[in-house]
Amino acid sequence: MTDTGITEYRIEHLLDRLAREETAELGVHVETHGARAVVRGRVPDEQCRAAVLRIVGEELAGLDWYEDLTVSRPRPPDHSEDLP
């Protein structure tokens, strides 16, 4: 297996683990840019972000990777909408 094939395999394993573990995070995507893996997406809170980064660190240990995760805090509207 080539280095690229090994990287792709590890990324797929990472995505599987993110989907089935305590985070159950499906909003995270991993892309490769040259030899670097880029982890992007939205997570609901800082706890989830920390869990995702921990798992990424474990699964991609030894690889060059970068994260671009956004914490999205959805809130209910603070006022009613006036419709004409």
C-alpha positions as CSV (number, residue, x, y, z in Angstrom):
1,M,0.0,0.0,0.0
2,T,1.3,3.5,-0.9
3,D,1.7,6.3,1.6
4,T,-1.4,7.9,0.1
5,G,-3.3,4.7,0.5
6,I,-2.3,4.4,4.1
7,T,-3.3,8.0,4.8
8,E,-6.7,7.4,3.1
9,Y,-7.2,4.2,5.1
10,R,-6.5,6.0,8.4
11,I,-8.8,8.9,7.5
12,E,-11.7,6.5,6.7
13,H,-11.0,4.7,10.0
14,L,-11.1,8.1,11.8
15,L,-14.5,9.0,10.2
16,D,-15.9,5.7,11.1
17,R,-14.8,6.1,14.7
18,L,-16.2,9.7,14.9
19,A,-19.5,8.4,13.7
20,R,-19.8,5.5,16.2
21,E,-18.2,6.8,19.4
22,E,-19.5,9.1,22.1
23,T,-19.3,12.1,19.9
24,A,-21.4,10.5,17.1
25,E,-20.2,13.5,15.1
26,L,-21.2,13.3,11.4
27,G,-20.6,17.0,10.7
28,V,-16.8,16.6,10.6
29,H,-15.1,16.1,7.2
30,V,-11.5,15.2,6.5
31,E,-9.8,16.2,3.3
32,T,-6.3,15.7,2.1
33,H,-4.2,18.5,0.7
34,G,-1.0,17.1,-0.5
35,A,0.5,15.2,2.4
36,R,-1.6,17.0,5.0
37,A,-5.0,16.0,6.3
38,V,-7.5,18.9,7.1
39,V,-10.2,18.3,9.6
40,R,-13.2,20.6,9.0
41,G,-16.7,21.0,10.2
42,R,-19.1,22.2,12.9
43,V,-19.5,20.8,16.3
44,P,-22.2,21.7,18.9
45,D,-19.9,22.7,21.8
46,E,-16.4,22.9,23.2
47,Q,-16.7,19.4,24.8
48,C,-17.4,17.8,21.5
49,R,-14.6,19.7,19.8
50,A,-12.2,18.5,22.5
51,A,-13.4,14.9,22.0
52,V,-13.1,15.1,18.2
53,L,-9.6,16.6,18.5
54,R,-8.6,13.8,20.9
55,I,-9.8,11.1,18.5
56,V,-8.2,12.8,15.5
57,G,-4.9,13.0,17.4
58,E,-5.1,9.3,18.2
59,E,-6.1,8.2,14.7
60,L,-3.8,10.5,12.7
61,A,-0.8,10.2,15.1
62,G,2.4,10.7,13.1
63,L,0.6,12.4,10.1
64,D,0.6,16.1,9.3
65,W,-2.9,17.4,10.0
66,Y,-4.7,20.7,10.6
67,E,-8.0,21.4,12.2
68,D,-10.6,24.0,11.2
69,L,-13.5,23.1,13.5
70,T,-16.2,25.7,14.3
71,V,-18.3,25.5,17.5
72,S,-21.9,26.2,16.5
73,R,-24.2,27.1,19.3
74,P,-27.7,27.1,17.9
75,R,-30.1,29.1,20.1
76,P,-33.8,29.6,19.9
77,P,-34.8,33.0,18.5
78,D,-34.7,35.8,21.0
79,H,-37.7,37.6,19.5
80,S,-40.8,36.7,17.4
81,E,-40.8,37.3,13.7
82,D,-43.3,39.8,12.4
83,L,-44.9,38.7,9.2
84,P,-46.8,41.1,7.0
